[in-house]
Amino acid sequence: MEFREVYRNHADRYHELVSAEDADDNLRHALSDIFGSAPGKLLDVGAGTGRVSRLLLEQGAHVVALEPEAAMLDVARAQLAEYVPHQLELMIGDGRALPFDDDSMQGAVAGWVFGHFRYWEEADWRTHIAQALAEMQRVVVPDGALAVIETLGTAQEAAAPPNERLGEYYAWLEQQGFERRQFATDYVFTDAASAARCLGFFFGTELETKVLERKWTRVPEWTGMWTRQEA
């Protein structure tokens, strides 16, 4: 299934999948390392159903969650209702044209967002990602942090770009001054059938079959976080 189809028409199923990820809270700890214990106002670009927003909210941030797909924001609004509106703002928008003033955020994060441009804007993906990064930089205060989160492989034994195109994008990020850290964010399910169903829905039948054959309830997932401190 094409990812845009998932985001527009199957947001609930997408949320079920991502809710099973990061069994050991490594993503939570990494975000805390970047944004600190008093993070202030943070921008979540491509917020989806609110998985990163929730982690930032639980660390005390005021979060502005920007997402292009209304269905995804509807799920986020329901899942994070206790934070709306006093600590969480939800907005429809495109990360390449942020509707915010200069220096209006203490930091910004884009989780599993810009990698899509590597496919959806194949001819000039660097231009689109560079524009989104420039917009993040514009709205973040001097000395604020930018973070970009992407996958380093699903159901793999070791962390590595899942394919050549994403590997090229990750290398380009590092050429832009971003430093990479990597960690496990494994999925955990109650049983192998649930794991196969959720992962197969998003990643396809080959992975579904692999999960069933190995009877996995814990499925390896590797995540990269690229960060840059703004001057």
C-alpha positions in Angstrom: 0.0 0.0 0.0 1.3 3.5 -0.9 2.2 5.5 2.2 0.0 8.5 1.3 -3.0 6.2 1.0 -2.3 5.0 4.5 -1.9 8.5 6.0 -5.1 9.8 4.3 -7.4 6.8 4.7 -6.0 4.4 7.3 -4.8 6.7 10.1 -6.2 4.5 12.9 -4.4 1.4 11.6 -1.2 3.4 11.2 -1.5 4.6 14.9 -2.0 1.0 16.0 1.3 0.1 14.3 3.4 2.9 15.7 2.0 2.5 19.2 3.7 -0.8 19.4 7.2 0.7 18.6 10.0 1.7 20.9 9.6 -1.0 23.5 12.6 0.1 25.5 11.9 3.9 25.4 15.1 4.7 23.5 13.4 7.3 21.4 12.0 9.0 24.5 15.5 9.2 26.1 17.0 10.5 22.9 14.5 13.3 22.6 15.1 14.2 26.2 18.9 14.3 25.5 18.3 16.7 22.7 15.7 19.1 24.1 16.3 18.8 27.8 14.2 18.8 30.9 12.6 22.2 30.3 12.1 22.2 26.5 9.8 25.1 26.1 7.9 25.5 22.8 8.7 22.8 20.3 7.5 22.2 16.7 6.7 18.7 15.6 6.8 18.7 11.7 4.8 15.9 10.1 3.3 15.0 13.5 1.2 12.2 12.2 -1.0 10.7 14.9 1.1 12.3 17.6 3.7 9.7 18.6 6.6 12.2 18.9 4.3 14.9 20.2 3.2 12.7 23.1 6.8 12.1 24.2 7.6 15.8 24.0 4.4 16.7 26.0 5.3 14.2 28.7 8.7 15.9 29.0 6.9 19.2 29.7 7.1 20.9 26.3 4.4 23.1 24.7 4.0 21.4 21.4 2.9 22.7 18.0 2.0 19.7 15.9 2.0 20.4 12.1 0.6 17.7 9.8 -0.6 17.8 6.2 -3.2 15.0 6.5 -6.4 15.9 8.4 -7.1 12.2 9.2 -3.8 11.8 11.0 -4.4 15.0 13.0 -7.9 13.7 13.9 -6.4 10.6 15.5 -3.7 12.8 17.3 -6.4 15.1 18.7 -8.3 12.1 20.1 -5.2 10.4 21.5 -3.8 13.6 23.1 -7.1 15.2 24.1 -5.9 15.8 27.7 -3.2 18.2 26.3 -5.5 20.2 24.0 -5.5 23.3 23.9 -3.4 24.3 26.9 -0.2 22.5 26.0 -0.8 21.2 22.4 -1.7 23.0 19.2 -2.7 21.0 16.2 -2.4 22.5 12.7 -2.7 21.4 9.1 0.3 22.5 7.2 3.3 21.8 5.0 6.8 21.6 6.4 8.2 23.4 3.4 6.2 26.6 4.2 5.8 26.9 8.0 3.1 29.4 9.1 5.2 30.6 12.1 7.3 33.7 12.9 11.1 33.7 12.9 12.6 32.5 16.2 9.2 31.4 17.6 10.2 27.9 18.7 12.9 26.6 21.1 13.4 23.5 18.9 11.9 21.5 16.1 11.7 17.8 15.2 10.6 16.0 12.0 10.0 12.3 12.6 9.8 9.9 9.6 8.9 12.8 7.3 11.5 14.0 4.9 12.5 10.5 3.7 9.3 10.5 1.7 10.5 13.3 -0.4 13.3 11.0 -1.6 10.5 9.1 -3.4 7.7 11.6 -3.9 10.0 14.3 -5.3 12.5 12.0 -7.0 13.9 14.5 -9.5 14.8 17.3 -7.0 14.4 15.8 -3.5 17.4 17.7 -2.2 15.6 21.0 -3.0 12.5 20.0 -1.1 14.3 18.7 1.9 16.6 21.7 2.0 13.6 24.0 1.9 12.0 22.2 4.8 15.2 22.3 6.9 15.6 26.0 6.1 12.1 26.6 7.4 12.8 24.7 10.6 16.0 26.7 11.1 14.1 29.9 10.5 11.5 29.4 13.1 13.9 28.0 15.8 15.7 30.4 18.1 19.5 30.8 18.0 21.1 27.9 19.9 17.9 25.8 19.4 18.1 22.2 18.2 16.8 20.6 15.0 16.2 16.9 15.0 15.3 14.6 12.0 14.2 11.0 12.8 14.3 8.3 10.1 14.3 4.5 9.9 17.5 2.5 9.8 15.7 -0.7 9.1 12.8 -3.0 10.0 13.3 -6.6 10.9 17.1 -6.3 10.3 19.8 -7.7 12.5 21.8 -4.4 12.4 21.2 -0.7 11.8 21.6 0.3 8.2 19.8 2.4 5.6 17.0 0.1 4.2 18.0 1.0 0.6 20.4 3.0 -1.5 18.1 6.0 -2.0 17.6 6.5 1.8 21.3 5.9 2.3 22.0 8.7 -0.1 19.6 11.0 1.7 21.2 10.2 5.1 24.7 10.9 3.8 23.4 14.2 2.4 21.9 15.1 5.8 25.4 14.6 7.4 26.9 16.8 4.7 24.5 19.6 5.9 26.1 19.4 9.4 23.7 17.0 11.1 25.2 14.4 13.5 23.7 10.9 13.6 23.0 8.7 16.6 21.3 5.3 16.2 19.4 3.1 18.5 16.8 0.2 18.7 13.1 1.0 18.7 11.8 -2.5 18.5 8.1 -3.3 18.0 6.4 -5.5 20.7 3.1 -7.2 20.2 1.0 -9.6 22.2 1.4 -12.4 19.7 3.0 -13.1 16.3 -0.4 -12.9 14.4 -0.9 -9.3 15.6 2.7 -8.5 14.7 2.3 -9.9 11.2 -1.0 -8.2 10.7 0.2 -4.7 11.8 3.5 -4.8 10.0 2.2 -6.5 6.9 -0.4 -3.7 6.5 2.3 -1.1 6.4 5.4 -2.9 5.0 3.9 -5.6 2.8 3.4 -9.3 2.6 7.1 -10.3 2.5 7.6 -8.9 6.0 4.3 -10.3 7.2 5.4 -13.8 6.1 8.8 -13.3 7.8 7.2 -12.4 11.1 4.9 -15.4 11.0 7.7 -17.8 10.0 9.8 -16.6 12.9 6.9 -16.4 15.3 8.1 -12.9 16.3 6.3 -11.0 19.0 9.2 -8.6 19.3 10.3 -7.3 15.9 13.6 -5.5 15.5 13.4 -1.8 14.4 16.4 0.6 14.1 16.1 4.3 14.2 18.4 7.2 13.4 18.2 10.7 14.8 20.1 13.4 13.0 20.6 16.6 15.0 22.1 20.0 14.5 22.4 22.8 17.0 21.6 26.2 15.4 24.1 29.0 15.7 
